[in-house]
């Protein structure tokens, strides 16, 4: 489940300024919040982590805490009391907010759509037309990307990861990583998907970012050794919770999200989810902030 599209009229100017600011920051290293982030890294980061603007050197990413998860992709993001991990939209979350979260001891994760084109994003015009495919059913303005030729748009994804690191996020939530198993308008194979995800994982790690597997249980065996956490949707409802046990076997956190609209409740779901060692999360479809955790 992804964010609801925000009206372009509300965000175009801000997004454009943000994009210009980010590219300048990446090229010159003079981003306004850089000093604050360097202090945070010096005091709290694991040894070997690089500064946010250093996107090329090898970096050590911070492990994702196995603790309460707050997931909000629209509106004013205000993590619930007791939250430890907060997941918010890359473009809509200002760097100043990310810095504040880190000062508060929170672990910020950036949402990035890596498998589908979104026509409201400021970088939408940068995507080549021949990699934009079939409409994503149920999501207006969203279309599948041909990740079998990801090199045709890799610089766009790299710029998004640069922005994620520059703002001070510590991890990436990559959305729509299962194009091979959907009607995309392209002939995408499982091997194509894995090649793209391994490239994406490498790019995230080079920037000091952890990265998670979102859904796509068929890929667990190929990704669990390389990715750093898992984010599931409706796994309890659909009966594939246990499939993600390899992540817990490697002491990597698994955040299992269920939706109220599907009839889920803490009372119904928490026993089964906690038995797997996962963090159970109850949310609404629109991910606008009404989040509860099993613990």
N, C-alpha and C positions, 0 to 999 in steps of 0.2 A: 504494500500500500504506500503510495507516494503522496507528496504534498498536493494540495489543491492549488491550481494555477492562480497566481495573484494578478490582478488587473494590470495591464501594461501601463495604463495612464498613471498609476500610482508609483511605478518603480523605474520607468525607463531612464529618467534623468539621473536618478541615484545610481542605478546599475552602470550606466555609461561612465560616470565619474569614478565609480569604484574600479571599473576595469582599467581605465587610464591610470589611476593611482597605483593599481597593483603592478601593471607592466613597468611603470616608472620605478616602483620600489624594487622589483626584481632586478632591473638593469642597473640601478644605482646604489641600492642598499641603504636608502635614507628614509625608509618608512618611519612614520611618526612614532609608532609603538615599538620599534625595534629595540630601543634601549630597555624598555620594560620587559620585553620577552627575553632578552639576554640575561637580565637579572634573574628572571624566573628559572631559566635553564641552568644558570650557574648554581642556584640554590637548591633546585628540586629535580633536575633531570638526571637520568642515569648517565654514568660515565660513557663517553663516546658519542653522545647526542650532539648534533651540530646546530648552529643557529638556524632560524627559520628560513632566512634568505639564501642559505647555501644549499642549492638544489642539486648539485652535481656530485659533491663528495659523499663517500659512504657515511652512513649515519646509523646510530642505534636508536631504535624507537622505544618508547616507554610501554611497558606491558599494560593492557587494559584491565582495570580493576574488576574483580568478580564481585560486584556489589550493585546496589539499587540503580536502576536505569531509567532515565527520563528522556522521552522522545517527543519532540514537538517541531513540526516543520512549517508552521505558519502562526502568525500572530506574535505578540510580545512574549518571548520565551522566558518564563520564570520557573526554574526548577523547583520541584516540590521538596519540602523539608526531608532530609535524610538521603537525598539523591547523591550519587557519587559520579556517575557517568551521565553526561548530557549530550544528546545528539540533535543537531539543528542544521538548518539549510545553509550551505556554503555561501551563497550569494546574499542572503537576507540578514545574516548575522554579522554585525560590525566587529572589527578587530578589538575595539575597546571593550566590548562585551566578553569576548573570549579571554582577554587578559584578566578581566575582573573574575571570571569563573575560575581561572587557574590560581589566582590569588586566594580564592575561597577554598581551594583544595579539590575543585571539581576537575574531571577529566573530559575535555570537550572533543566531540566527534563531528566531522562535517559530512553532511549528506551530499553525495554527488551522483547524478544520473550518468552512468557510463555506458548504458546500452540503448538509450533512446534519445532522440532529438526532441527538444522542447522549444516551441516557436516563440515563447515569451522571454527566453534568456537573451541577454545582451550579446552573447557570442553566437547566436543562432545563424546569422548570415555568414559566418566563417565556415560552416559545414558544406562540403561539396554536395551538389544535388544528387549525384549518383550513389551516395551512401545513405540517403534518406529513403526509407521504405514504407511498409504498410502502416496504417494507423494503428495505434495501440488501443485496443478495444476498451472503451469506458473512460478514456482519458483524453479530453479535447485538447488539440494542439500538440499531442505527443505522437511520435512516429518512431518505429524501430530503426536502429542503425545497422549497417552492414559491417559487423565487427570482423568479418572474414578478411576485410581489407582495412583494418584499423589504422594502418600507417597513413591512410589518406586523411585522417583527422587526429592523428596522435598528438600533434602540437596543441590542439585545443584542449585535450584531456590533460596534457602536461601543464598547460597554463592554469587549469582548474586545480591541479594538485599543488602547484606553486602558490596559488592564492590560499589554499587550505593551510599550508605550512606557514605562509607569511602572516596570516591572521593569528597564528598560535594554536590552532587545533592540533591534537595529538594523534588522531586516527581518522580513517575514512570509512564511511558507509557507502559502498558502491551499489547502486540500484540497477535492476534489470540485467542480471548477469546470466540469464537463461534464454537468450535469444535462439539458441540452437534447438530449443524445445517448444518454440512458438511459431506462429505464422507471421514471419517478418517481411515477406516479399523477396527474400534472398535464400540462397542455398547455403545455410550456415551449418557446419558440422560440429560435432562435439569437440573434435580436435581443434577446430577454429576457435571455439569458445575458450578452451583451456589455454591455447597460445596467447590469446588476448588477456586472460586473467593473470597468467604468469608474468606477462609484460607489465600489467597494471600493478601487480604486487611488487615487482622489482622497482618500478618508478616510485611507488609510495614509500618503500623502505629506504630508497636513496635520499628521500627528503625527511627522514626521521619520523615517518608516519606509520603507525600500525594500520592494518586493513583487515576487514572482516568478510566472511562469506555470508551473503544474504540469500536465504532460501536455497533453491537448487540442490536438493539432497542427493541427487544422482552424482554430484561432483565431489562429495565429501572425501572419498578415498584419494582423489587427486589433489585436493587443496588443503587438507587438514595439516599437513606438515609445513605448509608455506604461509597460510593465512593465520591471523592472530586471535580471532574471536568469531563467533557466529551470531547472526540475528535472524530469528525465525518469525514467520507470520502464520498463525492458524495451524501450527504443527500439532497442538493438542486436539483441536477440532478434527483435523484430517488424519491423525494417527501416525505421524512420522517423527514424533519427539525422539524416540530411541535411536533413530538413524544418526543423530548428531552426538551420540555418546563418545565417539572418537575425539571430539574436541575436549570434553571433560577429562578423558583419559590422559590428555596431554596438559591438563591444568589450564586450559584456555576457556574463558567464560563463554557461556551461551545464554543469550537473552531471548526468551520465548514470549512473543507478543500475541495476545488473543484480543478479540474485539467484542465489545458489548453488543454491537448490532448482530453478532452471530449467536448471542445467547450466553456468552462467557461471563463468569463472575469469579471473584477471588475464591469464594467457597467451593465452587465446582472444579476449578482448574488447578489450584495451588498444590494440592496433595500430589497429583500426578507429575506436575512440572518439578516440584522440589525433590521428588524421589529420584529424578534423573540428575540432580545436582545443578539444575539450571536456575536462572533468575526469571521468575514469572512476572509478566507485565500485562496489565489490563489497560486498554486504550479504546478510543473512539476512532472510527474510520478516518475522520478528517485530521487526526493528529494535531489538534489545536490546543492541547495542554492538559486534558483531563486524564492524568496518568496515575495508576496505582501499582505498587509492587507487592509481590507475595512476601517479601522480606525487605 
